[in-house]
Amino acid sequence: MFREIAGDFRSHKRALISQGFWALAFHRYGSAVRSIKFAPIRLPLKVIHVFLIKFSEIFFGIYIGANAKIGERCVIEHFGSIIVHSEVRIGNDVRLRQGVTIGNKSADKPNEVPILHNGVDVGAGAKILGAVIIGERAVIGANAVVVKDVPAGAIAVGVPAKIRYKETPSPAIVQPRSNNNR
């Protein structure tokens, strides 16, 4: 937990006033608390976590679901209206900006959520919905609505998002979805 928080701190340029840093720190604290097996210790710490999450939602406008798996050095550039579904998987070195939603496409399929691989850059207002895979170093443009896989190194822009490449694609760019990614 502390190693991940230290990485987030460095990624946020050591800004203790960064709301994104604090939202991630609260999330990582909650993940550590859930791993405690001894209930008399875990339960009071879990109550503290609930208050921290509500604080983050109310004052920062950032909701990160309790079971979301977020890699190291994730950066939330700006605060406000950021929603990360509880089952989402996010790799290392990912950047999120204000107004981003990463979650399920419909209430009928609540656990069909995106996987973002390492180095993904998500623009302001972007929506990434459903069981899609965003490949390494992909860029999601501002206000894009992504409902299909985005290959590694590609740029996705528009509503619905269309793929534009920023580097020459190679075969098998998109990693196949497997149970190991969840």
C-alpha positions as CSV (number, residue, x, y, z in Angstrom):
1,M,0.0,0.0,0.0
2,F,2.7,2.5,1.0
3,R,4.8,1.8,-2.0
4,E,1.8,2.4,-4.3
5,I,0.9,5.6,-2.5
6,A,4.5,6.8,-2.7
7,G,4.4,6.2,-6.5
8,D,1.1,8.0,-6.9
9,F,2.6,10.9,-4.8
10,R,5.6,11.2,-7.2
11,S,3.3,10.9,-10.2
12,H,1.2,13.8,-9.0
13,K,4.4,15.8,-8.7
14,R,4.5,15.6,-5.0
15,A,1.3,17.7,-4.7
16,L,-0.3,17.1,-1.4
17,I,-3.1,19.4,-2.6
18,S,-4.0,17.2,-5.5
19,Q,-7.5,15.8,-5.1
20,G,-6.6,12.9,-7.5
21,F,-3.7,11.8,-5.3
22,W,-6.0,11.8,-2.2
23,A,-8.8,9.9,-3.9
24,L,-6.2,7.2,-5.0
25,A,-4.7,7.1,-1.5
26,F,-8.1,6.6,0.1
27,H,-8.8,3.8,-2.5
28,R,-5.5,2.1,-1.7
29,Y,-6.1,2.4,2.0
30,G,-9.4,0.6,1.5
31,S,-7.8,-2.2,-0.5
32,A,-5.3,-2.7,2.3
33,V,-8.0,-2.7,4.9
34,R,-10.0,-5.4,3.0
35,S,-6.9,-7.6,3.1
36,I,-6.8,-7.7,6.9
37,K,-8.2,-11.0,8.1
38,F,-8.7,-10.2,11.8
39,A,-12.2,-8.7,12.0
40,P,-11.8,-6.7,15.2
41,I,-9.1,-4.6,13.5
42,R,-10.6,-4.6,10.0
43,L,-14.1,-3.4,10.9
44,P,-13.2,-0.1,12.6
45,L,-10.7,0.6,9.8
46,K,-13.4,-0.2,7.2
47,V,-15.7,2.4,8.9
48,I,-13.0,5.0,8.5
49,H,-12.6,4.0,4.8
50,V,-16.4,4.5,4.2
51,F,-16.0,8.1,5.5
52,L,-12.9,8.7,3.4
53,I,-14.7,7.5,0.2
54,K,-17.7,9.7,0.9
55,F,-15.4,12.6,1.5
56,S,-13.7,11.9,-1.8
57,E,-17.1,11.8,-3.6
58,I,-18.5,14.9,-2.0
59,F,-15.5,17.2,-2.0
60,F,-13.5,15.9,-4.9
61,G,-16.2,14.5,-7.2
62,I,-14.2,11.3,-7.6
63,Y,-15.7,7.9,-7.1
64,I,-13.5,4.8,-7.3
65,G,-15.3,1.5,-6.6
66,A,-14.0,-0.5,-3.7
67,N,-12.9,-3.5,-5.8
68,A,-11.3,-1.6,-8.7
69,K,-7.8,-2.7,-9.3
70,I,-5.6,0.3,-10.1
71,G,-1.9,-0.1,-11.1
72,E,1.0,2.0,-9.9
73,R,1.6,5.6,-10.7
74,C,-1.9,6.3,-11.9
75,V,-2.6,10.0,-12.2
76,I,-5.9,11.8,-11.9
77,E,-5.0,15.1,-13.6
78,H,-8.1,17.1,-12.6
79,F,-10.9,16.4,-10.2
80,G,-14.6,16.4,-10.7
81,S,-17.2,13.9,-12.0
82,I,-14.8,11.0,-12.3
83,I,-16.4,7.5,-11.9
84,V,-14.5,4.2,-11.9
85,H,-16.7,1.1,-11.6
86,S,-15.9,-1.3,-8.8
87,E,-14.8,-4.1,-11.1
88,V,-12.6,-2.1,-13.5
89,R,-8.9,-3.1,-14.0
90,I,-6.5,-0.2,-14.7
91,G,-2.8,-0.8,-15.5
92,N,0.3,1.2,-14.5
93,D,1.0,4.8,-15.6
94,V,-2.6,5.6,-16.6
95,R,-3.8,9.2,-16.7
96,L,-7.4,10.2,-16.1
97,R,-8.9,13.6,-16.4
98,Q,-12.1,15.3,-15.3
99,G,-15.5,14.0,-16.3
100,V,-14.3,10.5,-17.1
101,T,-16.6,7.5,-16.6
102,I,-15.2,4.0,-16.8
103,G,-17.8,1.4,-16.2
104,N,-20.6,-0.9,-17.4
105,K,-22.7,-0.2,-20.4
106,S,-26.0,-1.3,-19.0
107,A,-27.7,-2.5,-15.7
108,D,-28.3,-5.8,-17.4
109,K,-24.6,-6.6,-17.5
110,P,-23.2,-4.9,-14.3
111,N,-19.9,-6.7,-14.3
112,E,-19.0,-6.2,-18.0
113,V,-16.5,-3.5,-17.5
114,P,-13.4,-2.2,-19.2
115,I,-9.8,-3.2,-18.8
116,L,-7.2,-0.4,-19.3
117,H,-3.7,-1.6,-19.9
118,N,-0.5,0.3,-19.1
119,G,0.1,3.8,-20.2
120,V,-3.4,4.7,-21.3
121,D,-4.2,8.4,-21.5
122,V,-7.9,9.2,-21.1
123,G,-9.1,12.7,-22.1
124,A,-11.5,15.0,-20.3
125,G,-15.2,13.8,-20.5
126,A,-14.4,10.5,-22.1
127,K,-16.7,7.5,-21.4
128,I,-15.3,4.0,-21.6
129,L,-18.2,1.5,-21.3
130,G,-18.8,-2.2,-21.4
131,A,-16.4,-5.2,-21.6
132,V,-13.8,-3.4,-23.7
133,I,-10.0,-3.7,-23.6
134,I,-7.9,-0.5,-24.0
135,G,-4.4,-1.5,-25.2
136,E,-1.1,-0.2,-23.9
137,R,-0.3,3.4,-24.7
138,A,-3.7,4.0,-26.3
139,V,-5.1,7.6,-26.1
140,I,-8.8,8.2,-25.6
141,G,-9.7,11.6,-26.9
142,A,-11.7,14.2,-25.0
143,N,-15.5,13.4,-24.8
144,A,-15.0,10.2,-26.8
145,V,-17.5,7.4,-26.1
146,V,-15.6,4.0,-26.3
147,V,-17.7,0.9,-26.6
148,K,-15.3,-1.2,-28.7
149,D,-11.8,-2.4,-28.0
150,V,-9.0,0.1,-28.7
151,P,-5.7,-1.5,-29.9
152,A,-2.3,-0.6,-28.3
153,G,-0.9,2.7,-29.5
154,A,-4.1,3.8,-31.1
155,I,-6.1,7.0,-30.6
156,A,-9.9,6.7,-30.2
157,V,-11.9,9.9,-30.8
158,G,-15.5,10.8,-31.4
159,V,-19.0,9.6,-30.5
160,P,-19.0,6.6,-30.9
161,A,-15.2,6.5,-30.8
162,K,-13.4,5.7,-34.0
163,I,-9.8,4.3,-34.0
164,R,-6.9,6.4,-35.4
165,Y,-3.4,5.1,-35.1
166,K,-0.5,7.0,-33.8
167,E,2.0,4.3,-34.4
168,T,2.2,1.5,-36.9
169,P,0.0,-1.3,-35.7
170,S,1.4,-4.8,-35.4
171,P,-0.5,-8.1,-35.5
172,A,-2.3,-9.0,-32.3
173,I,-2.3,-5.5,-30.8
174,V,-5.3,-6.0,-28.6
175,Q,-4.6,-8.5,-25.8
176,P,-7.3,-11.1,-25.6
177,R,-9.6,-11.0,-22.6
178,S,-9.1,-13.8,-20.2
179,N,-10.1,-14.6,-16.7
180,N,-6.6,-13.7,-15.5
181,N,-7.2,-10.0,-16.4
182,R,-10.2,-9.8,-14.0
